[in-house]
């Protein structure tokens, strides 16, 4: 992730979360022709060189890495600093980073749980069957299914604006009026072309809360994080967790500058604000193999 400044200046975004959902090696199961296993010592030597160089060049103040192979966490390590000013090192067990849209996979997992438990009868049910605080509007909104929300095919217009807006009603779970402030239009026919949609997963978060009667972060903790032993995982849902790495950027002369994070509006939380550690994400990846 990079944050580019004006001409002649380069600012490199801090707090880089390389939890490696894409780069992690997931070689679980027993394929017909097994892949060669990665040697942990060689992996660590490569990581030390590659990520160590990124830290040395001040491309980021902190990096965390985990790798899962054959259903086991074979590598979890931190590089750089969780708090650059105080020189607090990144700890793979404890230092949290925002995992971004990997959050959406946790929402999909929760929906799968509710389907297995019978709280959702079918993924092809209209979402409005389960939403209590608000209804998706108009004729198109009434037809949007849970499956279409999961597949980014609900037809919503793209909406990211307003995610840094201050809640008029700060209470959680969100009130109907606060949800409706950000409700996008549905210009495309549901079930048609895919259009990457943060709002679709925001709706799924609302749906989970309405079905269970729990705050989304409380449901995820009780049903995913705690059962997997993810004891240092949480969500930016009205506040930042204490273990989140401090955000620094570097000027071209190497000077570190602290950049406080603006608290996002809770409507975006189900789409991208889970905070986790390399060790915890390794446990999650094991469960998904």
Backbone torsions as a table, in degrees:
resi	resn	phi	psi	omega
1	UNK	NA	131.2	-178.2
2	UNK	-130.2	145.1	177.3
3	UNK	-121.0	103.5	-173.0
4	UNK	-90.7	130.4	178.6
5	UNK	-86.7	-162.5	-178.2
6	UNK	-76.3	-179.0	-179.8
7	UNK	-55.4	137.4	176.8
8	UNK	80.7	-2.8	179.5
9	UNK	-130.4	143.7	177.2
10	UNK	-131.2	126.6	176.4
11	UNK	-117.8	129.0	-177.1
12	UNK	-107.6	126.2	-173.0
13	UNK	-65.2	138.9	179.7
14	UNK	-93.1	175.3	176.2
15	UNK	66.7	37.6	-177.3
16	UNK	-67.6	124.7	-176.4
17	UNK	-101.7	91.0	176.1
18	UNK	-94.1	73.3	178.3
19	UNK	-83.5	-2.4	166.6
20	UNK	60.1	45.1	171.9
21	UNK	-65.0	-34.3	177.5
22	UNK	-89.4	-40.1	-175.2
23	UNK	-82.8	-19.5	-179.7
24	UNK	-61.8	148.9	-176.8
25	UNK	-97.8	111.7	-176.3
26	UNK	-110.9	90.7	-175.7
27	UNK	-111.7	41.8	-178.9
28	UNK	-75.2	173.4	177.6
29	UNK	79.4	-169.3	-177.4
30	UNK	-131.8	77.2	-179.8
31	UNK	-63.8	157.5	-178.0
32	UNK	-58.1	-40.7	176.9
33	UNK	-121.0	102.2	-171.2
34	UNK	-65.1	140.6	173.9
35	UNK	-72.3	148.1	175.1
36	UNK	-65.4	137.3	-178.8
37	UNK	-76.8	147.3	179.1
38	UNK	-80.1	134.6	176.3
39	UNK	-78.8	123.9	-174.1
40	UNK	-61.9	-41.0	-178.5
41	UNK	-63.2	-42.2	177.9
42	UNK	-66.0	-39.7	178.1
43	UNK	-60.4	-46.0	-179.0
44	UNK	-65.6	-38.8	178.6
45	UNK	-62.7	-42.7	177.5
46	UNK	-63.9	-46.4	-178.9
47	UNK	-62.6	-42.9	178.9
48	UNK	-59.3	-40.7	-179.6
49	UNK	-71.0	-48.3	-173.1
50	UNK	-70.4	-53.5	-177.4
51	UNK	-78.0	-30.6	174.2
52	UNK	-61.0	-38.2	178.1
53	UNK	-65.9	-39.7	178.1
54	UNK	-60.7	-39.5	177.9
55	UNK	-68.9	-45.1	-178.0
56	UNK	-62.0	-35.4	-179.6
57	UNK	-84.5	2.5	179.1
58	UNK	57.0	40.9	172.6
59	UNK	-81.5	-16.4	175.7
60	UNK	-165.2	149.9	177.8
61	UNK	-80.7	-21.8	-175.7
62	UNK	-156.6	143.8	-179.9
63	UNK	-139.0	144.4	173.2
64	UNK	-133.5	141.1	-170.8
65	UNK	-135.1	138.4	169.1
66	UNK	-140.2	146.1	-179.2
67	UNK	-133.0	131.1	177.7
68	UNK	-113.1	133.8	179.7
69	UNK	-140.5	129.9	178.4
70	UNK	52.8	38.4	176.6
71	UNK	78.4	10.4	-179.6
72	UNK	-128.2	144.0	173.4
73	UNK	-78.5	107.9	-176.2
74	UNK	-96.6	-12.1	-176.4
75	UNK	-157.6	129.4	173.7
76	UNK	-149.6	121.4	-174.0
77	UNK	-153.9	151.1	175.9
78	UNK	-112.3	151.0	178.3
79	UNK	-132.5	142.6	177.9
80	UNK	79.4	-146.8	-168.3
81	UNK	-127.8	137.0	171.1
82	UNK	-76.7	-30.0	173.4
83	UNK	-134.9	101.5	-171.7
84	UNK	-64.1	-40.7	-176.9
85	UNK	-64.4	-39.5	-178.3
86	UNK	-92.3	-0.3	-179.4
87	UNK	55.1	42.4	173.4
88	UNK	-84.9	116.4	-174.2
89	UNK	-70.6	151.7	171.9
90	UNK	-65.5	129.9	179.3
91	UNK	-115.0	123.7	-176.4
92	UNK	-61.7	-26.7	-178.9
93	UNK	-81.7	-35.1	-166.0
94	UNK	-118.4	-27.3	-173.7
95	UNK	-78.9	123.5	-177.9
96	UNK	-95.3	145.1	172.3
97	UNK	-131.1	149.5	176.0
98	UNK	-72.8	125.3	-174.9
99	UNK	-87.5	-0.3	176.0
100	UNK	64.4	-137.5	-172.9
101	UNK	-73.5	-3.8	168.1
102	UNK	-60.2	-22.5	173.3
103	UNK	-50.9	-36.7	-177.2
104	UNK	-60.9	-31.1	179.0
105	UNK	-68.7	-30.4	175.3
106	UNK	-68.3	-38.9	177.4
107	UNK	-64.1	-42.3	178.6
108	UNK	-63.5	-38.5	176.9
109	UNK	-62.7	-42.7	179.2
110	UNK	-63.4	-41.0	177.6
111	UNK	-62.9	-40.6	176.8
112	UNK	-60.9	-39.8	176.8
113	UNK	-61.2	-46.6	-178.0
114	UNK	-65.9	-32.4	174.5
115	UNK	-66.4	-46.1	179.4
116	UNK	-61.5	-33.6	-176.7
117	UNK	-85.8	-3.0	178.5
118	UNK	84.5	1.5	177.8
119	UNK	-72.1	-25.4	169.6
120	UNK	-115.3	126.3	-176.8
121	UNK	-77.1	-39.5	-177.6
122	UNK	-156.3	143.6	174.8
123	UNK	-67.0	-16.4	179.5
124	UNK	-91.9	6.2	171.5
125	UNK	-71.1	145.7	172.0
126	UNK	-60.9	138.2	178.7
127	UNK	-58.7	-31.9	-178.8
128	UNK	-61.7	-19.3	176.1
129	UNK	-64.2	-26.0	-172.5
130	UNK	-113.3	-15.0	179.2
131	UNK	-80.6	129.5	-177.5
132	UNK	-108.3	-37.7	-175.3
133	UNK	-77.3	-37.0	179.7
134	UNK	-139.7	165.2	171.4
135	UNK	-121.3	141.8	173.2
136	UNK	-64.5	133.9	-164.8
137	UNK	-81.7	155.6	169.1
138	UNK	65.2	-174.9	-173.2
139	UNK	-64.7	-40.2	179.3
140	UNK	-67.2	-42.6	179.4
141	UNK	-59.6	-35.4	-178.8
142	UNK	-67.2	-20.3	-177.2
143	UNK	-98.1	-10.2	-176.2
144	UNK	-62.7	126.0	-179.4
145	UNK	-97.8	164.8	176.2
146	UNK	-61.5	-40.8	179.5
147	UNK	-60.6	-40.0	179.8
148	UNK	-67.7	-35.3	173.7
149	UNK	-62.0	-44.9	-179.4
150	UNK	-64.0	-31.8	-174.5
151	UNK	-98.9	10.6	179.4
152	UNK	60.9	33.8	-178.5
153	UNK	-120.6	26.1	-179.3
154	UNK	-78.5	-16.0	178.6
155	UNK	92.0	6.0	-179.3
156	UNK	-64.7	146.8	167.2
157	UNK	-66.5	155.6	179.1
158	UNK	-68.7	130.8	-178.9
159	UNK	-139.9	111.5	169.9
160	UNK	-123.3	-20.2	-178.4
161	UNK	-63.0	145.9	178.0
162	UNK	89.5	-0.5	-177.0
163	UNK	-74.0	-14.0	174.3
164	UNK	-102.4	7.8	178.3
165	UNK	-66.7	147.6	176.5
166	UNK	-80.8	134.9	178.2
167	UNK	-63.5	132.0	172.2
168	UNK	-71.3	-32.9	174.2
169	UNK	-118.8	103.2	-172.1
170	UNK	-79.3	-1.1	-175.2
171	UNK	-74.3	147.3	177.3
172	UNK	-120.4	143.2	-5.9
173	UNK	-60.4	160.0	-175.1
174	UNK	-63.2	144.9	177.6
175	UNK	-77.4	159.1	177.1
176	UNK	-54.8	-41.6	-178.4
177	UNK	-65.9	-35.9	179.8
178	UNK	-70.6	-35.9	176.7
179	UNK	-65.8	-44.3	-175.6
180	UNK	-66.5	-21.6	176.8
181	UNK	-56.6	-31.1	-172.4
182	UNK	-116.1	8.6	-178.1
183	UNK	-64.2	119.3	-179.8
184	UNK	-82.7	166.5	173.1
185	UNK	-75.5	166.5	178.1
186	UNK	-121.1	77.9	-174.9
187	UNK	-76.2	-19.1	-178.3
188	UNK	-107.4	153.3	180.0
189	UNK	-67.9	125.4	177.0
190	UNK	-57.2	140.3	-178.4
191	UNK	88.9	-3.3	-179.5
192	UNK	-89.0	-132.4	-175.2
193	UNK	-65.3	145.1	176.1
194	UNK	-75.3	138.2	176.6
195	UNK	-140.0	109.0	-173.4
196	UNK	-48.4	126.4	-166.2
197	UNK	-137.7	106.0	171.6
198	UNK	-64.4	-38.9	-177.3
199	UNK	-61.4	-33.3	178.1
200	UNK	-57.0	-40.6	-179.3
201	UNK	-80.1	-24.8	170.5
202	UNK	-63.2	-42.5	177.3
203	UNK	-62.6	-41.0	177.9
204	UNK	-62.4	-37.2	175.7
205	UNK	-63.0	-43.3	176.5
206	UNK	-61.2	-41.3	-178.9
207	UNK	-63.3	-42.7	178.1
208	UNK	-61.2	-42.7	178.3
209	UNK	-64.1	-42.0	-177.7
210	UNK	-68.6	-35.2	178.6
211	UNK	-71.2	-44.4	-170.9
212	UNK	-92.0	-21.0	-174.0
213	UNK	74.4	11.3	179.2
214	UNK	-111.4	151.6	167.1
215	UNK	-60.7	147.9	-176.4
216	UNK	-58.2	-44.9	-178.6
217	UNK	-65.0	-34.2	177.9
218	UNK	-68.1	-40.2	177.5
219	UNK	-63.3	-47.6	-178.6
220	UNK	-61.4	-40.3	179.4
221	UNK	-63.8	-46.2	-175.3
222	UNK	-72.7	-29.2	-170.1
223	UNK	-111.5	-15.0	179.0
224	UNK	-128.0	-58.8	-173.0
225	UNK	-64.3	-52.1	-177.4
226	UNK	-64.9	-46.3	178.4
227	UNK	-59.1	-30.4	179.9
228	UNK	-88.7	-4.3	-177.8
229	UNK	79.9	22.1	-179.3
230	UNK	-85.6	75.9	-170.3
231	UNK	-80.3	-8.9	-179.1
232	UNK	-118.5	28.2	-179.3
233	UNK	-113.0	140.6	-179.8
234	UNK	-154.7	-163.5	-178.4
235	UNK	-141.2	143.4	172.4
236	UNK	-77.0	95.8	-174.4
237	UNK	-137.5	79.5	-177.1
238	UNK	94.9	-18.5	176.5
239	UNK	-161.6	162.2	176.6
240	UNK	-89.9	140.3	177.3
241	UNK	-72.7	155.9	-175.2
242	UNK	-66.9	-27.3	-174.8
243	UNK	-89.7	6.2	-179.5
244	UNK	-71.2	131.8	179.1
245	UNK	-60.2	143.9	178.8
246	UNK	-71.6	145.6	-174.8
247	UNK	-96.1	114.3	176.5
248	UNK	-124.0	149.5	169.2
249	UNK	-122.4	159.8	179.3
250	UNK	-115.9	132.4	171.4
251	UNK	-75.2	169.5	-177.0
252	UNK	-63.8	-21.5	177.2
253	UNK	-87.1	6.1	178.1
254	UNK	88.8	0.7	-177.1
255	UNK	-74.2	125.5	179.1
256	UNK	-80.1	139.6	179.1
257	UNK	-129.3	123.7	178.1
258	UNK	-73.9	131.8	177.9
259	UNK	-121.2	100.6	178.3
260	UNK	-62.9	141.5	179.0
261	UNK	-80.9	141.0	171.2
262	UNK	-83.6	136.9	-177.8
263	UNK	-73.2	122.0	-179.6
264	UNK	-72.5	152.9	174.9
265	UNK	-64.2	142.2	-177.0
266	UNK	-61.4	-15.3	179.4
267	UNK	-63.8	-28.3	-178.0
268	UNK	-84.7	-12.4	-172.8
269	UNK	-55.5	-45.1	-179.3
270	UNK	-65.6	-15.7	-176.6
271	UNK	-94.3	-16.1	-175.7
272	UNK	-176.8	26.7	-173.8
273	UNK	-122.8	16.8	174.6
274	UNK	-64.6	139.0	177.1
275	UNK	-112.0	125.9	-178.0
276	UNK	-145.0	174.6	-179.5
277	UNK	-113.2	165.7	178.5
278	UNK	-59.8	-43.2	-178.6
279	UNK	-65.6	-43.7	179.5
280	UNK	-64.8	-41.2	179.7
281	UNK	-66.8	-29.3	173.4
282	UNK	-62.0	-41.4	177.6
283	UNK	-63.6	-40.2	179.2
284	UNK	-65.5	-43.4	179.5
285	UNK	-63.7	-37.3	175.7
286	UNK	-57.0	-42.8	-176.6
287	UNK	-68.9	-23.5	-177.3
288	UNK	-92.5	-4.6	-178.9
289	UNK	-70.4	NA	NA
